[in-house]
Amino acid sequence: MRGLASIAVACFHFSVLSSSPIGRFAHAYGWLGVDVFFVISGFVIPLSLHGRDHSARDFPKFLMRRLARLEPPYLLSIALVLAAWQLSTLAPGFSGTPPTYSLPQIGFHFFYLIPLTHYEWLGPTYWSLAYEFVFYIVVGLTFASLASRPSLFTFGVVAAFGAVSLYAQHRFFPASLMVARILEFGVGVLLMRLVVDPPWAKVQSEAWLGLCLVAVFAFGNWAIGIAVLATAAAIYFGKDLRLGRWAYVIGGFSYSLYLTHTIVGGRIENLGRRFGDGALYDTALLIVSLAVSIAFAMVFSRLFEAPFRRLSHRIA
């Protein structure tokens, strides 16, 4: 599911100017891959903590594992963004925006602090990593105290963060879908409770999960609501499926593809626009951009992501 979500996001970015039916569909709905990511994280991270018998004193190691796993590839992708931006200005007929980044802007990308500044993200996907990072902090600090209590307390924490995000959205980010995105993590967490709670507690877990899904529909839109509901259903009813090695391969390069697809495939897409148009050409250009991006992501994952994945596993 992670792999398919990252492919959807890549197709969304590659189809901005597409005139083909496939491209228009990808641009209309591919962005929902981010919402799928948030539900998956909300489910998987607490499930992992449950398996480790996580306690509050384990939070520093938990955060170290997350940073060791995710931060180095993210920072390397930023370096690639800046290098590609500089090289693009050397291309004949360059008509894009010249490099305008600053050292403070780059520095605030560390630990995903850009939302607290007036700077813009250097990559179009980085904003979602800030949501993920905040979620890691919250779940790492609160999980131990909530895991032993009824799911009502988990729902209460989700509702409290939803209320805080509602204020922040109206005050600072009125055009965003912050509330819906926060609640998507909550759907994942409550779904995890439904899976691990004893049978006598499942009715309560189902009720709170249902309320959280209704809130996602209310604060998001129908597309987000359907995507979140479908993701939750797929996780719950398909959690025991064994899909084989191909699923691990696709999931294995999903983070690398998410980080780098605009750097590689975006350049191919922009270059290809100079040489043709039409629905068939746009479809072919989308396929080529995606294929090259996946190939690059597989290499990036193997060389630059896998070593840090192994490092995070060694932080026991």
C-alpha positions in Angstrom: 0.0 0.0 0.0 2.9 2.4 0.7 4.4 1.6 -2.7 1.1 2.2 -4.5 0.5 5.4 -2.6 3.9 6.8 -3.5 3.3 5.9 -7.2 0.0 7.7 -7.0 1.6 10.8 -5.7 4.3 10.7 -8.4 1.7 10.3 -11.1 -0.1 13.4 -9.6 3.0 15.5 -10.0 3.8 14.2 -13.5 0.3 14.9 -14.8 -0.1 18.6 -14.0 -0.2 19.6 -17.7 -1.5 16.3 -19.1 -4.3 16.2 -21.6 -4.8 12.5 -21.6 -7.7 10.8 -19.7 -5.2 8.8 -17.6 -3.2 12.0 -16.8 -6.3 13.9 -15.8 -7.4 11.1 -13.5 -4.0 10.9 -12.0 -3.9 14.6 -11.3 -7.5 14.6 -9.9 -6.9 11.8 -7.4 -3.2 10.9 -7.1 -2.7 13.4 -4.3 -4.8 11.1 -2.1 -1.7 8.9 -1.8 -0.6 11.2 1.0 -3.8 10.6 2.9 -3.2 6.8 2.5 0.3 7.3 4.0 -1.1 9.0 7.1 -3.5 6.3 7.8 -0.8 3.6 7.4 1.6 5.5 9.7 -1.2 5.9 12.3 -1.7 2.1 12.2 1.8 0.7 11.8 3.8 2.9 14.2 1.6 2.2 17.3 1.4 -1.4 16.3 5.2 -1.5 16.3 5.3 0.1 19.7 2.8 -2.4 21.0 5.0 -5.2 19.8 8.0 -3.7 21.6 6.1 -3.2 24.8 6.9 0.5 24.5 7.1 2.7 27.6 7.7 6.4 28.1 11.3 5.8 29.0 11.8 4.2 25.6 10.9 7.5 23.8 14.5 8.7 23.1 15.4 5.4 21.5 12.2 5.3 19.5 12.8 8.8 18.2 16.5 8.0 17.4 15.3 5.0 15.4 12.9 7.2 13.4 15.5 9.8 12.8 18.2 7.3 11.8 15.7 5.7 9.4 14.2 8.7 7.7 16.4 11.8 8.2 19.6 10.9 6.1 17.7 10.1 2.9 15.5 13.2 3.4 18.6 15.4 3.8 20.3 13.8 0.8 17.2 14.4 -1.3 17.3 18.1 -0.4 20.9 18.2 -1.7 19.7 16.6 -4.9 16.9 19.2 -5.2 19.4 22.0 -4.9 21.8 20.4 -7.3 19.1 19.8 -9.9 17.8 23.3 -9.5 21.2 24.7 -10.2 21.9 22.4 -13.1 18.5 23.2 -14.7 19.5 26.9 -15.1 22.3 25.8 -17.4 19.9 24.1 -19.8 19.3 26.0 -23.1 16.0 27.8 -23.1 15.6 27.6 -19.3 12.5 29.5 -18.4 11.8 28.4 -14.8 12.4 30.1 -11.5 16.1 30.7 -10.8 17.5 29.3 -7.5 16.3 31.6 -4.6 17.0 29.4 -1.5 19.0 30.6 1.5 21.0 28.9 4.2 18.4 29.7 6.9 15.7 28.1 4.6 17.8 25.0 4.2 18.5 24.9 7.9 14.9 25.0 8.9 14.3 21.9 6.8 16.2 20.0 9.5 13.6 18.5 11.9 10.8 19.9 9.5 10.6 23.4 11.0 9.5 25.2 7.8 5.8 25.6 9.0 7.1 27.7 11.9 8.8 30.2 9.5 8.0 32.3 6.5 10.1 30.1 4.2 8.7 27.6 1.6 9.5 23.9 1.4 12.2 23.2 -1.2 10.3 20.1 -2.4 6.6 19.6 -3.0 6.4 16.5 -0.8 8.3 17.6 2.3 5.3 19.2 4.0 3.8 15.8 4.7 7.0 14.7 6.5 6.4 17.4 9.1 3.0 15.9 9.9 4.7 12.5 10.2 7.4 13.8 12.5 4.9 15.5 14.8 3.0 12.3 14.9 6.1 10.3 15.9 6.6 12.7 18.9 3.0 12.5 20.0 2.6 8.8 19.7 6.0 8.1 21.3 5.1 10.1 24.3 1.5 9.1 24.8 1.3 5.5 23.6 2.4 3.9 26.9 -0.2 5.8 28.9 -3.0 5.0 26.5 -2.3 1.4 25.5 -3.4 0.1 28.9 -6.6 2.2 29.0 -9.9 1.8 27.1 -10.0 3.1 23.5 -12.1 6.0 24.8 -8.9 7.6 26.1 -7.3 7.1 22.7 -10.2 8.7 21.0 -10.1 11.6 23.5 -6.5 12.3 22.6 -7.3 12.2 18.9 -10.2 14.5 19.5 -8.1 16.9 21.5 -5.5 17.1 18.8 -8.2 17.5 16.2 -9.5 20.5 18.2 -6.1 22.1 18.4 -5.5 21.6 14.7 -8.9 23.2 14.0 -7.8 26.3 15.8 -4.5 26.3 14.0 -6.1 25.8 10.6 -8.4 28.7 11.1 -5.7 30.9 12.6 -2.7 30.1 10.5 -3.5 27.8 7.6 -7.1 28.5 6.4 -6.7 26.9 3.0 -5.2 23.7 4.3 -6.8 20.4 5.3 -4.9 20.2 8.6 -7.8 18.9 10.7 -8.6 16.0 8.2 -4.9 15.1 8.0 -4.5 14.9 11.8 -7.7 12.8 12.1 -6.3 10.4 9.4 -3.5 9.5 11.9 -6.2 9.0 14.5 -8.1 6.6 12.2 -4.9 4.5 12.0 -4.4 4.6 15.7 -8.0 3.6 16.5 -7.8 0.9 13.8 -4.7 -0.5 15.6 -6.7 -0.5 18.9 -9.5 -2.5 17.1 -6.9 -5.1 16.0 -5.1 -5.6 19.3 -7.8 -5.0 21.9 -9.5 -8.0 23.5 -12.8 -9.1 22.1 -14.9 -7.6 24.8 -13.5 -4.1 24.0 -13.9 -4.2 20.2 -17.4 -2.7 20.2 -16.1 0.4 21.8 -13.1 0.5 19.5 -15.4 0.2 16.5 -17.6 3.0 17.7 -14.7 5.5 18.2 -13.2 4.5 14.9 -16.5 5.1 13.2 -16.8 8.6 14.7 -13.3 9.4 13.6 -14.1 8.3 10.1 -17.2 10.5 10.1 -15.0 13.4 11.2 -12.6 12.9 8.4 -15.5 13.1 5.9 -16.7 16.3 7.7 -13.4 18.1 7.8 -12.0 16.8 4.6 -14.0 16.1 1.5 -15.7 13.1 -0.1 -12.5 12.0 -2.0 -10.4 12.1 1.2 -13.1 10.3 3.2 -13.5 7.5 0.7 -9.7 7.1 0.4 -9.3 7.0 4.2 -12.2 4.6 4.6 -10.9 2.3 1.8 -7.4 2.3 3.3 -8.7 1.4 6.8 -10.9 -1.4 5.3 -7.9 -2.7 3.2 -5.7 -2.8 6.3 -8.3 -4.4 8.5 -9.6 -7.1 6.1 -6.3 -7.6 4.4 -4.0 -7.6 7.3 -3.4 -11.4 7.1 -2.7 -11.5 3.4 0.7 -12.6 2.2 1.3 -10.9 -1.2 4.8 -12.2 -1.8 8.1 -10.6 -2.6 6.8 -8.1 -5.2 4.9 -6.3 -2.4 8.1 -5.9 -0.4 9.9 -4.6 -3.4 7.3 -1.9 -4.1 7.0 -1.0 -0.5 10.8 -1.0 -0.1 11.4 1.8 -2.6 8.3 3.8 -1.6 10.0 6.3 0.6 12.8 6.9 -1.9 10.3 7.4 -4.7 8.3 9.8 -2.6 11.5 11.9 -1.9 13.0 11.9 -5.4 10.3 11.5 -8.0 10.0 15.3 -8.7 13.8 15.6 -9.0 14.1 12.9 -11.7 10.7 12.4 -13.3 9.8 16.0 -13.0 12.8 16.9 -15.1 11.8 14.3 -17.7 8.3 15.6 -17.7 9.4 19.2 -18.2 11.9 18.3 -20.9 9.4 16.1 -22.8 6.9 18.9 -23.0 9.2 20.6 -25.5 9.0 17.8 -28.1 5.4 16.9 -28.4 1.8 17.0 -27.2 -1.5 15.2 -27.4 -3.2 12.6 -25.3 -1.2 9.6 -26.5 2.1 11.5 -26.1 1.2 12.7 -22.6 0.4 9.1 -21.6 3.7 7.9 -22.9 5.5 10.7 -21.2 3.8 9.9 -17.9 4.8 6.3 -18.1 8.4 7.1 -19.0 8.7 9.6 -16.2 7.3 7.1 -13.7 9.5 4.3 -14.9 12.7 6.3 -14.7 11.7 7.6 -11.3 11.1 4.1 -10.0 14.4 2.9 -11.4 16.2 5.8 -9.7 14.3 5.2 -6.5 15.3 1.6 -6.4 19.0 2.6 -6.7 18.6 5.4 -4.2 16.9 3.0 -1.8 19.5 0.4 -2.1 22.5 2.7 -1.8 21.3 5.5 0.5 18.2 4.3 2.4 18.9 0.6 3.1 22.0 1.3 5.2 20.1 3.7 7.5 17.2 1.3 7.7 19.6 -1.3 9.0 21.1 1.3 11.4 17.6 2.0 12.8 17.1 -1.7 13.5 20.3 -1.8 15.5 19.1 0.9 17.8 17.4 -1.6 20.2 
